[in-house]
Amino acid sequence: MIELLKKTNFDFMGKRKYTFVISGILVLIGIFALIQIILGNANMGVDFAGGTAIQVQFSQNVSLGEVRKVLNEAQIMHFELQDLPAENKILIRVKKQEEKLGGFSDKIIEAISTQLADRKPVIDSVTEIGPKVGAKLRKDALFAIIMSTIGLLIYVAWRFQFRFGVGATLATFHDVIAVVGIFYLLNREINLVLISALLIVAGYSLTDTVVVFDRIRENIKKLLKDSIESVINKSINEVLSRTIVVSFTTFLAALALFIFGGEVLYDFSLAILLGIVIGTYSSIFVASPLVVLLSSKKQSIVKKK
């Protein structure tokens, strides 16, 4: 592993009061956003708000830009496009509006059939997603995130000790809820793509946290005379170079998706980018300080053999 930093001695634990304030603000924003999402007051995608999904097959490949231009000229608003290039198909999803969904379907089909007649469009299917289905998908998505968080708690508690599990779980919750809050503030769409990204963020955050916890566990057994704050500071400094290198390279990969992935991957890659930054921050300034708060003595957090 490339060592960008050698023999650092930053006092991370000494800054925990300030970072807890920052994290508290992020969590409060995230909780407020989550409440709004549950109530359906956020910028919900077709999956959660309900709407119409139309799958169109063309005789030859059609770019998303061409279809987007046609729909914009037809004054169709709040639509999403998904390209299926292998089959020359495009999936058009339109959010539920005040007007009847059927009217939107007819308008879209007419615009596509007229403006792209030379591509011989064929309507494969028209599916309507009602508000009840959207509400159920919101509940299922929330349930998936909760269950994955519980699974993380059980895993880390089993691998280390319960207090480590609590620290890792709270840090993971912090990362997920912070990304949700930022998306809400940016008025980005809340959909199943974001849920997929949040689960990836949770996994990344846990991986980074476990690396730090592994080093803390090793040093606690060796540095018996040092305070828990000193041990954790030393452990974080020892893995700091690794953390920066891994986070930076992962960030570059996500950044490539963000820049070159197009509109379809924009929100997904944005959530991953935010998750990498916040997850790296939380493994140092959230998870580890929580272990300090939950430990009266350094020996008490060592897993008994």
PEZIJO-V355082 format. One record per residue. N is the residue number from 1. SS is DSSP state (h for helix, s for strand, l for the rest). OMEGA is omega as a letter, one per 20 degrees, with the letter a starting at -180 (999 if undefined). Layout:
<<N;SS;OMEGA> <N;SS;OMEGA>>
This chain:
<<1;l;r> <2;l;r> <3;l;r> <4;l;a> <5;l;a> <6;l;r> <7;l;r> <8;l;a> <9;l;r> <10;l;r> <11;l;a> <12;l;a> <13;h;r> <14;h;a> <15;h;a> <16;h;r> <17;h;a> <18;h;a> <19;h;r> <20;h;r> <21;h;r> <22;h;a> <23;h;r> <24;h;r> <25;h;r> <26;h;a> <27;h;r> <28;h;r> <29;h;a> <30;h;r> <31;h;r> <32;h;r> <33;h;a> <34;h;r> <35;h;r> <36;h;r> <37;h;r> <38;h;r> <39;h;r> <40;l;a> <41;l;a> <42;l;r> <43;l;a> <44;s;r> <45;l;a> <46;h;a> <47;h;a> <48;h;a> <49;h;a> <50;l;a> <51;s;a> <52;s;r> <53;s;a> <54;s;r> <55;s;a> <56;s;r> <57;s;a> <58;l;r> <59;l;r> <60;l;a> <61;l;r> <62;l;a> <63;l;r> <64;h;r> <65;h;r> <66;h;r> <67;h;r> <68;h;r> <69;h;r> <70;h;a> <71;h;r> <72;h;r> <73;h;r> <74;l;r> <75;l;r> <76;l;a> <77;l;r> <78;l;r> <79;s;r> <80;s;r> <81;s;r> <82;s;a> <83;s;r> <84;s;a> <85;h;a> <86;h;a> <87;h;a> <88;l;a> <89;s;r> <90;s;r> <91;s;r> <92;s;r> <93;s;a> <94;s;r> <95;s;r> <96;l;r> <97;l;r> <98;l;r> <99;l;r> <100;l;a> <101;h;a> <102;h;r> <103;h;r> <104;h;a> <105;h;a> <106;h;a> <107;h;r> <108;h;a> <109;h;r> <110;h;a> <111;h;a> <112;h;a> <113;h;a> <114;h;a> <115;h;a> <116;l;a> <117;h;a> <118;h;r> <119;h;r> <120;l;a> <121;l;r> <122;s;a> <123;s;a> <124;s;a> <125;s;r> <126;s;a> <127;s;r> <128;s;r> <129;s;a> <130;l;a> <131;h;r> <132;h;r> <133;h;r> <134;h;r> <135;h;r> <136;h;r> <137;h;r> <138;h;r> <139;h;r> <140;h;r> <141;h;r> <142;h;r> <143;h;r> <144;h;r> <145;h;a> <146;h;a> <147;h;r> <148;h;r> <149;h;r> <150;h;r> <151;h;r> <152;h;r> <153;h;a> <154;h;a> <155;h;a> <156;h;r> <157;h;r> <158;h;a> <159;h;a> <160;l;a> <161;l;a> <162;h;a> <163;h;r> <164;h;r> <165;h;r> <166;h;r> <167;h;a> <168;h;a> <169;h;r> <170;h;r> <171;h;r> <172;h;r> <173;h;r> <174;h;a> <175;h;a> <176;h;a> <177;h;r> <178;h;r> <179;h;r> <180;h;a> <181;h;r> <182;h;r> <183;h;r> <184;h;r> <185;h;r> <186;l;a> <187;l;r> <188;l;a> <189;l;r> <190;s;a> <191;l;a> <192;h;r> <193;h;r> <194;h;r> <195;h;r> <196;h;r> <197;h;a> <198;h;r> <199;h;r> <200;h;r> <201;h;r> <202;h;r> <203;h;r> <204;h;a> <205;h;a> <206;h;a> <207;h;a> <208;h;a> <209;h;a> <210;h;r> <211;h;r> <212;h;a> <213;h;r> <214;h;a> <215;h;r> <216;h;a> <217;h;r> <218;h;a> <219;h;r> <220;h;a> <221;h;a> <222;h;a> <223;l;a> <224;l;a> <225;l;a> <226;l;r> <227;l;a> <228;h;r> <229;h;r> <230;h;r> <231;h;a> <232;h;r> <233;h;r> <234;h;a> <235;h;r> <236;h;r> <237;h;a> <238;h;a> <239;h;a> <240;h;a> <241;h;r> <242;h;a> <243;h;a> <244;h;a> <245;h;a> <246;h;a> <247;h;a> <248;h;a> <249;h;r> <250;h;r> <251;h;r> <252;h;r> <253;h;r> <254;h;r> <255;h;r> <256;h;r> <257;h;a> <258;h;a> <259;h;a> <260;h;a> <261;l;r> <262;l;a> <263;h;a> <264;h;a> <265;h;a> <266;h;a> <267;h;r> <268;h;a> <269;h;r> <270;h;r> <271;h;r> <272;h;r> <273;h;r> <274;h;a> <275;h;r> <276;h;a> <277;h;a> <278;h;a> <279;h;r> <280;h;r> <281;h;a> <282;h;r> <283;h;r> <284;h;a> <285;h;r> <286;h;a> <287;h;a> <288;h;r> <289;h;r> <290;h;r> <291;h;r> <292;h;a> <293;h;a> <294;l;a> <295;l;r> <296;l;r> <297;l;a> <298;h;a> <299;h;a> <300;h;a> <301;h;r> <302;l;r> <303;l;a> <304;l;r> <305;l;999>>
